[in-house]
Amino acid sequence: MSTENELFSAVDALLEQVAQDDLPVPAERKRLREAAGLSQAQIAKALDARREAVGNWETGRTEPRPPKRAAYARLLEGLAQRFPVPAADAPLAPPAPVVPEAFTGPVPEPVPAPVTAVPASRPATSASSTTRPSATSRRPGAKKAVAKKTATTAAVDPRFENGPLAVVDVDADGQVFAYCVGGLVLDVPAKSIPALVDWTMAEARLGQARLHRNGRDADPILVLTASALERYGLPIALSDQERQAGRLPAGHKVVKQIERAGLQLTQRGFGPWARLYRDPEGSRRRCVQLCLLPWNALDAREWDKKDDPQLPTMHPADLARYLGLYAARVTTPRGSTATTGLELMTALRPPTRAEKNPATGEFERAFNADALTAVYDVVECEVPDEHPVLKGKFARHHQRTAAEMLMEEPYDWCRPLTDEECANPYLVVVDINMSFAAAANGLVVGLNGPTHLTGNPRFDTSLPGSWLVDLSHVNLSRVDVGGRTVDGDRLPSPFTPKGHRPEGPAWYATPTVQYAVELGFDVAPIEAYVRTQTGRYLDPWYKRLRDAYVETMADLGVTTSLTGSEFLDAMARRKQVDPTMALLETAVKATAKGAIGKLRQRSRGQVPYYEPYPALARETWRPDIRAAVLASQRVGIHRKLMKTAAAAGLYPVAIGTDAIVYPSPGPSPLDVLPVTDEGKPVPGGFRLGVSPGMVKWQGTQTVLWAEQQFEEAGGVFNLSNLIKNDPTAGEGE
């Protein structure tokens, strides 16, 4: 006679067997989770799975396996009963109250009349392609994954149903077309730039919905090709004087057309990224941004392959796909990748919101506590040399010391190889994926202005800011790590970018001083500038870029489930899988790196030394936050260096930004990165993988080659960024 538990086990086994094919389609899985207000992390925790696995189930990239599949099916079945698919003829929700855009963003507007599309039967030709896709079908050969995303109209805002942007091109017959995401092509009737802008605002249905409920919708982007520039009376290339000014002169005929049409330009004028707008209609914003491709609006160092540019000859449909995917996964481009990355921070953490005054019934501006909301006083030690606050402080050409300036920068360190290390035939370089973004994850930063602490204040790890402290007493020559002694003389100091031991009092960001405490040393600050209002401001920014990077790499065949040789093989062939996706990978990485640098943007010669320059007027000009991220990145590397040295007696010989060079008996990272007895990566050390913070292979050279480089240079220098499998990769990549 079977017991009750045995019967239940048999029933569960049957349910699991039935559940093998009893899962809704991937899009429905995501809808059910979002309808229930659950995160992927919550579901992953309940099912004892990884968050990335749940994301893959929702995109259809992978399917759950037993026993998780049965539990996942049961969860979805329960959610489907609670949140059935809405009926097609269900009444619409009541409209939201009108909120002034100055406080939040534009509210949904009435859907305009249908835009005129290119008839499917019209044969059209172009210099770059003999066949154009029809208005009602996708481009032949387009990936199915893209088609699925663009075809899911349930989640598409009707105001922006044609996507965030369009590439405007002209065929051999003089017909103007706008290539949108998903292979859609629109007929453009506009005969001038003002008419093109008005057509975009009135009919094109381009733009992107806000990323945060208190934010603003993104303005539509029109990317103009060389043929489009010629069609609308614009030069194919700027003159030297115009390039230096960054805009067309005020007397140019197109600028005069814009003025006569009543359109306005921002102070940047009509340059590679021109923003044209009319006064808002109520709460509706009326603005269009032009991206002029031949004017180097999409810099090849960020958006393209710098040694072999692809964008100038890319078909408009492919360019629309590339930029459309970037907009969907990151945000609508706003200029350089650095500028776009900084705008992404603000889009995800808007400084203000609309708050209704109960007394008057009117909406008033309120500030969000988790955002950067104002321009605060600066601190002398945190600003670059040309900042106005330093005027008259130092003699001309004075080089500030670490006791006068916060020098939190990435590693630039190298040392001679020992005789034992020279016995290894190879130098293998591993590179940290999106290291600055990974360092920002979970980092507590200051959100308000500085508070000056004097009189030897006590160090408080919870207060982000800058501390003047003497760390020269910290001796890392012999450090105990997990019961093993590490030779710290073969490692760089974690307290200076050059890896040298500090020589006296110096300014440090909180993460650096915190690491000294973590290592067991006493610290005695002399003074400090701290921020008392704190928060993890960069967390949503990191998560957005992390997801964009991981999803893009998965499209290239590099998934989070790959390890060891599988991962290395997938990385080696990824750029041949899809050239467009390879460009997207580059753009996402440049966005993460550039945005951190933009937090302390320096003067680019716009004004004389010590005079205010435009970047200083931004709430996001925060050199203290940049310093905290770079400090976190550097000490994070040192922490892993210590773990690796303790586990395997393995020491680096050079570090450049986030590229670490190790002597190795073989040419592969698998020959040098240590593993446990079970074959798993050493806990706390470097681990091969695609996620931010994990490492990939950058390149391999011989020790003989390195010694030859040192001999030719007359000494030891940092060769980390000379060892690359891909010479076109950027520094640290």
Long-range contacts (C-beta under 8 A, 24 or more apart in sequence): 12-70, 15-70, 15-74, 16-66, 16-67, 16-69, 16-70, 19-69, 19-70, 19-73, 19-74, 20-66, 20-69, 22-73, 23-63, 23-64, 23-69, 23-72, 23-73, 23-76, 24-76, 24-80, 25-60, 26-57, 26-58, 26-59, 26-60, 27-58, 27-148, 27-152, 28-76, 28-80, 28-85, 29-57, 29-58, 29-76, 30-58, 31-83, 31-85, 31-154, 32-76, 32-79, 32-80, 32-83, 33-58, 33-79, 35-79, 35-82, 35-83, 36-79, 36-82, 36-83, 43-72, 43-75, 46-71, 46-75, 47-71, 47-72, 47-75, 50-560, 52-550, 52-560, 52-691, 55-547, 56-554, 56-559, 59-551, 61-554, 61-559, 62-561, 98-282, 98-283, 99-283, 99-354, 99-363, 100-283, 100-354, 100-363, 101-216, 101-280, 101-283, 101-284, 101-285, 102-365, 103-352, 103-353, 103-354, 103-355, 103-363, 103-364, 103-365, 103-366, 104-213, 104-214, 104-215, 104-216, 104-350, 104-352, 104-353, 104-354, 105-210, 105-214, 105-215, 105-216, 105-217, 105-285, 106-216, 106-217, 106-280, 106-283, 106-284, 106-285, 107-283, 107-284, 108-157, 108-158, 108-159, 109-159, 109-284, 111-158, 111-159, 111-205, 112-202, 112-203, 112-205, 113-203, 115-162, 115-186, 115-203, 115-204, 115-205, 116-186, 116-187, 116-189, 116-203, 117-184, 117-185, 117-186, 117-187, 118-177, 118-185, 118-186, 118-187, 124-171, 124-173, 124-175, 124-177, 125-171, 125-172, 125-173, 126-169, 126-171, 126-172, 126-316, 127-172, 127-227, 128-313, 128-314, 128-315, 128-316, 129-315, 132-171, 132-177, 132-185, 132-317, 133-183, 133-184, 133-185, 133-317, 134-185, 135-184, 135-185, 135-186, 135-187, 137-183, 138-182, 138-183, 138-184, 139-183, 139-317, 139-321, 142-182, 142-183, 142-321, 143-578, 145-555, 146-181, 146-182, 146-321, 146-325, 147-182, 147-183, 149-182, 149-328, 150-181, 150-182, 150-183, 151-182, 157-209, 158-205, 159-205, 159-207, 159-209, 159-217, 160-205, 160-206, 160-207, 160-208, 160-209, 160-217, 160-220, 161-205, 162-186, 162-204, 162-205, 162-206, 163-206, 163-320, 163-324, 163-327, 164-206, 164-207, 164-208, 164-218, 164-220, 164-221, 164-324, 164-327, 164-328, 164-332, 165-206, 165-220, 165-221, 165-222, 165-223, 165-291, 165-320, 165-323, 165-324, 165-327, 165-332, 165-333, 166-204, 166-206, 166-220, 166-221, 166-222, 166-223, 166-320, 167-222, 167-223, 167-225, 167-316, 167-317, 167-319, 167-320, 167-323, 168-196, 168-222, 168-223, 168-224, 168-225, 168-228, 168-316, 169-225, 169-227, 169-228, 169-316, 170-225, 170-227, 170-228, 170-230, 170-231, 171-227, 174-231, 176-228, 176-231, 177-316, 178-204, 178-222, 179-316, 179-317, 179-319, 179-320, 180-206, 180-320, 180-324, 181-320, 181-321, 181-324, 181-325, 181-327, 181-328, 182-324, 183-317, 185-317, 192-232, 192-233, 192-257, 192-261, 193-232, 193-233, 193-234, 193-254, 193-257, 193-258, 193-276, 193-290, 194-257, 194-258, 194-260, 194-261, 194-263, 194-276, 195-261, 196-222, 196-232, 197-263, 197-276, 197-288, 197-290, 198-261, 200-288, 201-278, 201-286, 201-287, 201-288, 207-332, 208-327, 208-331, 208-332, 210-347, 211-331, 211-344, 211-347, 211-348, 211-544, 212-347, 212-348, 212-349, 212-350, 214-350, 214-352, 214-353, 214-354, 214-368, 215-346, 215-347, 215-348, 215-350, 216-285, 216-347, 216-350, 217-285, 218-327, 218-331, 218-332, 218-347, 219-275, 219-285, 219-287, 219-288, 219-289, 219-332, 220-288, 220-289, 221-288, 221-289, 221-290, 221-291, 221-323, 221-327, 221-332, 221-333, 222-288, 222-289, 222-290, 222-291, 223-291, 223-293, 223-297, 223-319, 223-320, 223-323, 224-290, 224-291, 224-292, 224-293, 225-293, 225-294, 225-316, 226-293, 226-294, 226-312, 229-292, 229-294, 233-257, 234-292, 236-294, 237-294, 237-295, 238-295, 245-269, 246-271, 246-272, 247-271, 271-295, 272-296, 272-297, 273-297, 273-334, 273-335, 289-334, 291-333, 293-319, 297-335, 298-333, 299-336, 301-590, 301-730, 302-336, 302-337, 302-338, 302-586, 302-587, 302-590, 302-594, 303-337, 303-583, 303-586, 303-587, 303-590, 304-583, 304-586, 305-583, 305-586, 305-728, 306-728, 307-727, 307-728, 308-728, 310-579, 310-583, 318-580, 321-580, 322-580, 322-583, 322-584, 325-552, 325-580, 325-581, 325-584, 326-584, 326-587, 326-588, 329-547, 329-548, 329-551, 329-552, 329-584, 329-588, 330-544, 330-545, 330-548, 330-587, 330-588, 330-591, 331-544, 336-594, 337-587, 337-590, 337-591, 337-594, 337-595, 338-590, 338-591, 338-593, 338-594, 338-595, 338-597, 338-598, 339-594, 339-598, 340-591, 340-595, 341-541, 341-545, 341-591, 341-592, 341-594, 341-595, 341-596, 341-598, 342-595, 342-598, 342-599, 342-620, 344-541, 344-544, 344-545, 344-591, 344-595, 345-537, 345-538, 345-541, 345-595, 345-620, 346-371, 346-372, 346-619, 346-620, 348-540, 348-541, 348-544, 349-537, 349-540, 349-541, 351-619, 369-447, 369-533, 369-535, 370-447, 370-535, 370-537, 371-447, 371-537, 372-447, 372-537, 372-619, 372-620, 372-622, 373-447, 373-619, 374-449, 374-619, 375-616, 375-617, 375-618, 375-619, 375-621, 376-448, 376-449, 376-450, 377-449, 377-450, 378-623, 379-450, 379-466, 379-529, 379-624, 381-405, 381-406, 381-466, 381-468, 381-507, 381-529, 382-406, 382-466, 382-507, 382-529, 382-623, 382-624, 382-627, 383-623, 384-600, 384-602, 384-603, 384-623, 386-602, 386-603, 386-609, 386-610, 386-613, 387-610, 387-616, 388-610, 388-611, 388-612, 388-616, 390-610, 391-610, 401-506, 402-496, 402-502, 402-506, 402-507, 403-468, 403-504, 403-505, 403-506, 403-507, 404-507, 405-507, 406-466, 406-507, 406-508, 406-509, 406-623, 406-624, 406-627, 407-496, 407-497, 407-506, 407-507, 408-497, 408-508, 408-509, 408-512, 408-626, 408-627, 408-628, 408-630, 408-631, 408-634, 409-497, 409-630, 409-634, 410-497, 410-630, 410-633, 410-634, 410-657, 410-658, 410-732, 411-492, 411-497, 411-499, 411-634, 411-637, 411-655, 411-656, 411-657, 411-658, 412-497, 412-498, 412-655, 412-656, 412-657, 412-718, 413-492, 413-497, 413-498, 413-499, 413-654, 413-655, 413-718, 414-653, 414-654, 414-655, 414-716, 414-717, 414-718, 414-719, 414-720, 415-490, 415-499, 415-653, 415-654, 415-716, 416-653, 416-710, 416-716, 417-653, 417-663, 417-703, 417-706, 417-707, 418-490, 421-651, 421-653, 421-663, 421-703, 422-663, 422-703, 422-707, 424-663, 424-664, 424-665, 424-703, 425-664, 425-665, 425-702, 425-703, 425-704, 426-663, 426-664, 426-665, 426-666, 426-667, 426-671, 426-700, 426-701, 426-702, 426-703, 427-653, 427-661, 427-662, 427-663, 427-664, 427-700, 427-701, 427-702, 427-703, 427-705, 427-706, 427-723, 428-661, 428-662, 428-663, 428-664, 428-666, 428-667, 428-668, 428-669, 428-671, 428-672, 428-697, 428-699, 428-700, 429-659, 429-660, 429-661, 429-662, 429-697, 429-698, 429-699, 429-700, 429-720, 429-723, 429-724, 430-659, 430-660, 430-662, 430-669, 430-673, 430-686, 430-688, 430-695, 430-696, 430-697, 430-698, 431-658, 431-659, 431-660, 431-695, 431-696, 431-697, 431-698, 431-732, 431-733, 432-637, 432-658, 432-659, 432-660, 432-686, 432-693, 432-694, 432-695, 432-732, 433-549, 433-689, 433-690, 433-691, 433-692, 433-693, 433-694, 433-695, 433-696, 434-545, 434-546, 434-549, 434-589, 434-592, 434-593, 434-692, 434-693, 435-633, 435-636, 435-637, 435-657, 435-658, 435-692, 435-693, 435-732, 436-592, 436-593, 436-596, 436-629, 436-630, 436-633, 436-658, 437-541, 437-542, 437-545, 437-546, 437-592, 437-593, 437-596, 437-692, 438-542, 438-633, 438-636, 438-692, 438-693, 439-629, 439-630, 439-632, 439-633, 439-636, 440-538, 440-539, 440-541, 440-542, 440-596, 440-629, 440-632, 441-538, 441-539, 441-542, 441-543, 441-546, 441-692, 441-693, 442-536, 442-539, 443-511, 443-536, 443-538, 443-628, 443-629, 443-632, 444-534, 444-535, 444-536, 445-531, 445-534, 445-535, 445-536, 445-537, 445-538, 445-622, 445-624, 445-625, 445-628, 446-530, 446-531, 446-532, 446-533, 446-534, 446-624, 446-625, 447-531, 447-533, 447-534, 447-535, 447-537, 448-531, 448-532, 448-533, 449-531, 450-529, 450-530, 450-531, 450-624, 451-529, 451-530, 451-531, 451-532, 452-527, 452-528, 452-529, 453-525, 453-527, 453-528, 453-529, 453-530, 454-527, 455-527, 456-524, 456-525, 456-526, 456-527, 457-525, 457-527, 457-528, 458-525, 459-513, 459-517, 459-523, 459-524, 459-525, 460-530, 461-510, 461-513, 461-514, 461-517, 462-534, 463-510, 463-528, 463-530, 463-531, 463-532, 463-534, 464-509, 464-510, 464-530, 464-531, 464-534, 464-624, 464-628, 465-509, 465-510, 465-528, 465-529, 465-530, 465-531, 465-624, 466-507, 466-508, 466-509, 466-528, 466-529, 466-530, 466-624, 466-627, 467-507, 467-508, 467-509, 467-510, 467-513, 467-523, 467-525, 467-527, 467-528, 468-505, 468-506, 468-507, 468-525, 468-526, 468-527, 468-528, 469-505, 469-506, 469-508, 469-513, 469-523, 469-524, 469-525, 469-526, 470-502, 470-504, 470-505, 470-506, 470-524, 470-526, 471-495, 471-502, 471-506, 471-508, 471-513, 471-516, 471-521, 471-523, 472-501, 472-502, 472-503, 472-504, 473-521, 474-501, 474-502, 474-516, 474-519, 474-521, 476-501, 476-519, 479-519, 479-642, 481-642, 481-643, 481-645, 481-646, 482-643, 482-646, 484-646, 484-647, 486-642, 486-645, 486-646, 487-645, 487-651, 490-645, 490-651, 491-638, 491-641, 491-642, 491-645, 491-651, 491-652, 492-638, 492-641, 492-652, 492-655, 494-634, 494-635, 494-638, 497-634, 499-655, 508-631, 509-624, 509-627, 509-628, 509-630, 509-631, 510-628, 510-631, 511-628, 511-631, 511-632, 511-635, 512-631, 512-634, 512-635, 515-635, 515-638, 515-639, 529-624, 531-624, 537-625, 538-625, 538-629, 541-595, 542-692, 545-588, 545-591, 545-592, 545-692, 546-691, 546-692, 548-588, 549-585, 549-588, 549-589, 549-592, 549-692, 550-690, 550-691, 552-581, 552-584, 552-585, 552-588, 553-585, 553-690, 555-581, 556-581, 556-582, 556-585, 558-690, 559-690, 560-689, 560-690, 560-691, 562-689, 562-690, 563-688, 563-689, 564-670, 564-688, 565-670, 567-688, 567-689, 567-690, 567-696, 568-668, 568-669, 568-670, 568-688, 568-697, 571-696, 571-697, 572-725, 575-726, 589-730, 589-733, 590-730, 593-730, 593-732, 596-626, 596-629, 596-630, 597-626, 599-623, 599-625, 599-626, 599-629, 600-626, 600-627, 633-658, 639-684, 640-684, 640-685, 640-686, 643-682, 643-683, 643-684, 643-685, 644-673, 644-674, 644-682, 644-685, 644-686, 647-674, 647-682, 647-685, 648-674, 648-682, 650-674, 654-718, 654-719, 654-720, 655-718, 655-720, 656-718, 656-720, 656-721, 656-731, 656-732, 657-720, 657-721, 657-731, 657-732, 658-732, 659-698, 659-720, 659-721, 659-723, 659-732, 660-686, 660-695, 660-720, 661-719, 661-720, 661-723, 663-703, 664-700, 667-700, 668-697, 668-700, 669-695, 669-697, 697-725, 698-723, 698-724, 698-725, 698-729, 698-733, 699-723, 699-724, 699-725, 699-726, 700-725
